[in-house]
Amino acid sequence: MSETVYDVIIIGGGPAGLSAALYASRAKLKTIILDKSHTAGALAWASLIENYPGLEKPLSGKELRQLMLNQAVSFGTEYRDEMQVIGAMLDAEIKQVFTMEATFQGKTVIIATGSMGRKASIKGEEEFLGRGVSYCAICDAAFFKGKTVCVLGNSEEAAKEAGVLARFAETVYLISPTPKLKVEDDYPSLVLPNVKVLAGKTVTAIIGGDLVEKITMKSPEGESNVALDGVFVYLSGSKPIVDFLQGAVEMSEEGCIKTNSAMETNIAGVLAAGDVTCTEARQVIIAAAQGALASLAAEKHVFGRKKAKVDWHG
């Protein structure tokens, strides 16, 4: 466990988390962002953004995100990439957030994990979770040393995780549901000799006994099976990413984190912002605004104020 106690721990590095970090760091709060992947969020996926205030020309989502990150870091935010949060203890005065690598302690936690999550939808996916099916290559790659695995997805995150697995597995199939991946053909992991791309194929079933043994795929050419030992799922959806919370905060029937107008949850010192709250309009500017509100509420909690401090200078 890290001995450092942060004023603000932010889970998620999208516009809500980055905006929260900017406001928190600028208020001299010791702030850290724990980000699963800088390529995983909806903003990073956006090809072009031209309706964010202040832009003189359209930018890609990656470019805008990098500007927001640079600004937060310039005020003192600590940024940790590839830190997938797997659990949290939020009821105590000093909260704990767990990753595979470390435990972080904080006076407040802002949940800004977005809504690109999905429920298990492939036949056998839920059944074999922990028995060959995984959602975290960094966590589980070492268990598949010398074996054959596949990664399901077409994003940069999926390609990146295929590279992680390639360090351990003998063969890694990167199976894309679309004819083309959303990365360049010379992306580093795609040129590795033990990574094989299967594009335009949809996995319809995960099959096995005690452990995963094979998958069934469909494509315009027909149906086929591939024998393998592990399935790493990086397909995106539209569900709030809240599984790591294990019901620790109050949620709506749709699985969204409930907050008040200050972005406070039912637990003191725990805030939520952005698409994870299922805001009606999923726009960068709204996520950023909610991040700012959450940070103001966090500052109020840290200093025991009854009202959030007003900063008219923005």
Residue pairs with C-beta under 8 A, 6 or more apart in sequence:
1 96
1 102
1 103
1 105
2 102
2 103
2 104
2 105
4 30
4 104
4 105
5 30
5 94
5 105
5 106
5 107
6 30
6 31
6 32
6 104
6 105
6 106
6 107
7 24
7 29
7 30
7 31
7 106
7 107
7 108
7 298
7 302
8 20
8 21
8 24
8 29
8 30
8 31
8 32
8 106
8 107
8 108
8 109
8 110
8 295
8 298
8 302
9 31
9 32
9 34
9 95
9 97
9 104
9 105
9 106
9 108
9 109
9 110
10 17
10 20
10 21
10 24
10 31
10 32
10 33
10 34
10 109
10 110
10 112
11 17
11 34
11 85
11 88
11 97
11 109
11 110
11 111
11 112
11 113
12 33
12 34
12 35
12 36
12 41
12 111
12 112
12 113
12 114
12 274
12 276
13 33
13 35
13 36
13 38
13 41
13 65
13 69
13 79
13 81
13 112
14 41
14 42
14 43
14 44
14 65
14 112
14 114
14 274
14 275
14 287
15 43
15 65
15 68
15 274
15 284
15 287
15 288
15 291
16 112
16 114
16 273
16 274
16 275
16 276
16 287
16 288
16 290
16 291
16 294
17 33
17 35
17 110
17 112
17 273
17 274
17 291
18 33
18 65
18 68
18 69
18 71
18 72
18 288
18 291
19 68
19 273
19 287
19 288
19 289
19 290
19 291
19 292
19 295
20 110
20 112
20 271
20 273
20 291
20 292
20 294
20 295
20 298
21 31
21 33
21 72
21 77
21 79
21 291
21 295
22 68
22 71
22 72
22 75
22 77
22 292
22 295
23 291
23 292
23 295
23 296
23 299
24 31
24 77
24 295
24 298
24 299
25 31
25 72
25 75
25 76
25 77
26 75
27 295
27 299
27 309
27 311
28 76
29 295
29 298
29 299
29 302
30 76
31 72
31 76
31 77
31 78
32 77
32 78
32 79
32 80
32 104
32 106
33 72
33 77
33 78
33 79
33 80
34 80
34 83
34 85
34 97
34 99
34 104
35 79
35 80
35 81
35 82
35 83
36 82
36 83
36 84
36 85
37 81
37 82
37 157
37 160
38 44
38 65
38 69
38 81
39 62
39 155
39 156
39 157
39 160
40 116
40 155
40 157
41 65
41 114
41 116
42 61
42 114
42 115
42 116
42 275
42 282
43 61
43 62
43 64
43 65
43 284
44 61
44 62
44 65
44 156
45 61
45 155
45 182
45 236
46 60
46 61
46 64
46 284
47 60
47 61
48 58
48 59
48 60
48 61
49 55
49 58
49 59
49 60
49 61
49 64
49 284
50 57
50 58
50 59
51 283
51 285
52 59
52 64
52 284
52 285
53 285
55 64
59 67
64 284
68 288
69 79
72 79
73 79
82 138
83 99
83 101
83 102
84 99
84 100
84 136
84 138
84 139
85 97
85 98
85 99
85 113
85 244
86 98
86 99
86 100
86 136
86 139
86 244
87 97
87 98
87 244
87 246
88 95
88 96
88 97
88 98
88 109
88 244
88 245
88 248
89 95
89 96
89 98
89 248
90 109
90 245
90 248
90 249
90 267
90 269
90 270
91 248
91 267
93 107
93 269
94 105
94 106
94 107
95 105
95 106
95 107
95 108
95 109
95 269
95 270
96 103
96 104
96 105
97 103
97 104
97 105
97 106
97 109
98 104
100 136
100 138
100 139
107 269
107 301
107 302
108 269
108 270
108 271
108 298
108 301
108 302
109 269
109 270
109 271
110 263
110 271
110 272
110 273
110 291
110 294
110 295
110 298
111 242
111 245
111 249
111 257
111 265
111 270
111 271
111 272
111 273
111 276
112 272
112 273
112 274
112 276
112 287
112 291
112 294
113 240
113 241
113 242
113 276
114 240
114 241
114 274
114 275
114 276
115 238
115 239
115 240
115 241
115 275
115 276
115 278
115 282
116 236
116 237
116 238
116 239
116 241
117 236
117 237
117 239
117 240
117 241
117 242
117 243
118 235
118 236
118 237
118 238
118 239
119 237
119 239
120 126
120 129
122 152
122 203
122 204
122 205
122 206
122 233
123 204
123 205
123 206
124 133
124 205
124 206
124 207
124 208
124 212
125 133
125 206
125 231
125 233
127 206
128 206
128 208
128 211
128 212
128 231
131 208
131 210
131 211
131 212
132 206
132 208
132 211
132 212
132 229
132 230
132 231
133 206
133 212
133 230
133 231
133 232
133 233
134 140
134 230
134 231
134 232
134 233
135 232
135 233
135 234
136 232
137 151
137 161
137 162
137 164
137 165
137 232
138 161
138 164
140 230
140 232
141 164
141 165
141 167
141 168
141 169
142 168
143 230
144 165
144 168
144 169
144 229
144 230
145 168
145 169
146 168
146 169
146 170
147 169
147 170
147 228
147 229
147 230
148 169
148 170
148 171
148 172
148 173
148 227
148 228
148 229
148 230
149 165
149 169
149 171
149 172
149 173
149 228
149 229
149 230
149 231
149 232
150 172
150 173
150 174
150 175
150 203
150 215
150 226
150 228
150 230
150 231
150 232
151 158
151 161
151 162
151 165
151 172
151 173
151 174
151 175
151 232
151 234
152 158
152 175
152 177
152 203
152 231
152 232
152 233
152 234
152 235
153 174
153 175
153 176
153 233
153 234
153 235
153 236
154 176
154 177
154 178
154 180
154 181
154 182
154 199
155 181
155 182
155 183
155 234
155 236
156 182
156 183
156 187
157 234
158 174
158 176
158 181
158 234
159 174
159 181
159 183
159 187
159 189
159 190
160 189
161 232
161 234
162 172
162 174
162 189
162 190
162 195
163 188
163 189
163 192
163 195
165 172
165 232
166 172
166 189
166 192
166 194
166 195
169 194
169 230
170 194
171 194
171 196
171 228
172 192
172 194
172 195
172 196
173 196
173 197
173 198
173 226
173 228
174 181
174 189
174 190
174 195
174 196
174 197
174 198
175 198
175 201
175 203
175 217
176 197
176 198
176 199
176 200
176 201
177 200
177 201
177 202
177 235
178 199
178 200
179 199
179 200
180 199
181 187
181 190
181 197
181 199
183 190
189 195
190 197
198 217
200 219
200 220
201 217
201 218
201 219
202 217
202 218
202 219
203 215
203 216
203 217
203 231
204 216
204 217
204 218
204 223
205 215
205 216
206 212
206 215
206 231
207 213
207 214
207 215
207 216
207 225
208 214
211 229
212 228
212 229
212 230
212 231
213 227
213 228
213 229
214 225
214 226
214 227
214 228
215 225
215 226
215 228
215 231
216 223
216 224
216 225
217 223
217 224
217 225
217 226
239 255
240 254
240 255
240 256
240 257
240 275
240 276
240 277
240 278
241 276
242 251
242 255
242 257
242 276
248 267
249 257
249 258
249 265
249 266
249 267
249 270
249 272
250 257
250 258
250 265
250 266
251 257
251 258
252 258
252 278
254 278
256 276
256 277
256 278
257 265
257 272
257 276
257 277
258 265
258 266
258 277
259 265
259 271
259 272
259 273
259 277
261 293
262 271
262 293
262 294
262 296
262 297
262 308
263 271
263 272
263 273
263 277
263 290
263 293
263 294
263 297
264 270
264 271
264 297
265 271
265 272
268 301
269 298
269 301
271 294
271 295
271 297
271 298
272 294
273 287
273 290
273 291
273 293
273 294
274 287
274 290
274 291
275 282
275 287
277 290
279 286
279 287
279 290
296 308
296 309
296 311
297 308
299 305
299 308
299 309
300 306
300 307
300 308
300 309
303 309
